[in-house]
Amino acid sequence: MQSEPIITDLSKREHQVMEYVVMGLSNKLIARKLFLTERTIKFHCSNIYRKLRIKNRASLVVFVQQCGYADVGRQAA
């Protein structure tokens, strides 16, 4: 049986990116804030989606809300 995906499966950087995504920031703005390229942010997003078994940003927001991770998106600001 496959275990449920959890946010703790993410690396520290993926967690940072996820927080900004949940806040509604674009890849370009996330890249600026983290001093990375937009391509790197896209790579991190792909890893997040794969690890959490979701397909897109909207699914990520829903996942975070449904799992009760209330602090996600508030710490990154």
N, C-alpha and C positions, 0 to 999 in steps of 0.2 A: 504494500500500500504506500502510495506517495504522500509525503507529509505536506501540510499546507504551507504556502510561501509566507515568509515573515520578513519584516523590514530589517531585522538584525542580520539577514543573509547578505545585505548590501555592504560594500566597502564604505569607509568614511567619506570618500569623495562622492560616491554614488548617493549617499545619504544627503550630502550637501546639495547636490544637483536636484534630487527629488524634492527637497524642501522648497527650492526656488520654483520648480515646476508647479508644485501644489499652490504656491503663491500666485501663479499665473504669469510668471516672467517668460519671455521668449528665450530661445536658445542663444540668440545674439546678446541679450542683456545678461543672461547667466554667465556667458563666456567673459564678458567685460568684468563682472563682479568677482569672478574667480581667477582672472588673469590667464585664461585658457582660450583656445581657438573654438570657434563654433562647431567645427568638425569633431573636436574632442567631446564637447557637450553632447552632440548627437550620438557618439559612441557610448558615452555613459548612459544616456537615455535608453539606448538599445539593450545594454546590459541590465538595466533596472527592469525593463519590460520582460526580458527573458527570465530573470531570476524570480520575479513576482508572478510570472505567467499571465501577463496582461498584454494588450495590443497597442495602447496609445495613451496620450496624456490624460484624456478624459477618464479612461479606465483607472489610471493611477490615482486621480483625485477621489474617485468613488471607492477604490480599494482602501485608501488611507482613512476616509470617513467611516466606512463600514467596519474597519478593524479597530476603530477607537483611538487612533494615534492623534489625539487632539493637539499635541505640541508641535507636530510636523507643520512646517510653514510659518511658524511663529518665531522659532529660534534663529532662522536665517537672516531675518531683517536687520 
